[in-house]
């Protein structure tokens, strides 16, 4: 539908509609694989290719990616602090809920896997196999 409208629409500027189409396509293709690329992407090439694992880049790639992910913990800590400061104060909130709030951010990779990466991967696999997601409307009884 998007490609058809891209071709048929003469009213929108060329570069504006081109950028929008490529952004939609990128989002649809990258949605299910982003989690895998970020978490295990740098560890896979040395495991899959023994020749590459014996090179300098193959040996240092997992350490470099681990260092980058460790440095990203600084931004995670900043997000936790901003969240704690920005939340409205609730008087009757139990103490355990206040203590559990920072752990919501620690669980983001796990939640992202189960509620974003796996459903996206499932949807793309179904499309590849020709098994479309369909709604089954139930009969209403009076």
N, C-alpha and C positions, 0 to 999 in steps of 0.2 A: 504494500500500500504506500509506504513512504517513498520508495523509488519511483513508483508510478506517478505520484503527486509531484515529486521532484522534477520529473521530465515534463509533465503537463502544465505545471504552474509557470506562467509568464510574468506574474505580478511581483514576485519576490526577487530581490537582487541575487545574481548568480552566486557570489561568494557567500552571502548570508545563508542561502538554502543549502549550498554545498557543505559548509561547515556544520550546519545542523544535522544533515544526513550522516556525515561521517561520525559525528559525536554519538548519534543514536546507534549506529552500527557498532562503534567501538564499545559503548556501554553494554550492548546485548551480548557481544562476544566475550568481553572481559569479566562480566559479572560472575560467572561460575568459576573462573580460573584465577582470579586475583588472590584469593586466600592461599591457594597452592603455590603460586609464584612467590608470595611474600614469605610464607613459612618454610617451605621445603625446596624452593626453587634453586637456591645456590648449593644445596647439598646433593642434588640429583646428578649433575654432570659427572662429578668424580665417581659416583657409585655406578653409573651406567656405562662409563667408558674408562676402562683400566689404563689405556694409554694416556688419556687426558689427566688421570689422577696422579701420574708420575711426573707431570710437568710442574713448574713453579706455580703457575696460575692455578692448576688443579689442586695443589696442596694448600695454597693460601686462600682460595675462594671461600671455603666454609668459615675460616677465621675472620676474614674481612666482613662477610655478611653477618656473622655473629656480633662483631663489634658494632656494625651499623644498627642492628636491631637493639643492642644494648644501649647505644646512645639515644635511640628513640624512646627509651624509658624516661628520659628527661622531659620530653613532651607529654608523656603519659602522666608523670607526676604533676606537671603544670595543669593538665586537664582536670586532675583530681582536685587540686587546690582551687581552681576557678569554679568547679562544680560546688565545692563546699562553701565557697564565699557567695555564689550566686543564688543558691537555693534559699527559698523563703524559710524563715524560722517557724517550726511547728512546735507548739508547747507540749502537746500530749504524745509525742513520738517516743516509742520505747527506746531504751539505751542500745539494745542489740541492733536495731535498725540503723541507728547513727553509726555504730561500729562497722556494720556490714556495707555501708555506702561505698567506701573505696574499693571493695572487692568486686563491685559491679564492673569496674574498668579492667580488673585482672581477668575476669571471665569473658571479656569481649572476643578474644580469638576463638574460644570454644563455642560461644554463642554464634559468632559469625560463621563458623564451619557448619553448624547444624541448621541454622535458619537462613543462611544466604548461599553458601557454596554448594551444599548438597542439593537443595531444591533446584538451584539453577542448573547444576550438572544433570539432575534427573530430567528437567524440562528439555534441555538440549539433546540428551540421549533419546528421549521419546520422539523428538522431532526428527532426529537422524533415522530412527527406526520406522518412522511413519505412523507412530501411535500418538495421535494428537490428544491433547487434554480437552475433554468435552464435559460440558455440564449435563447432568442427568436431572431433568426437572421431574419432580414427583407429581403424581396425580392428586388433585385436591378432592377431598370427599366432603360433601355437604351434610 
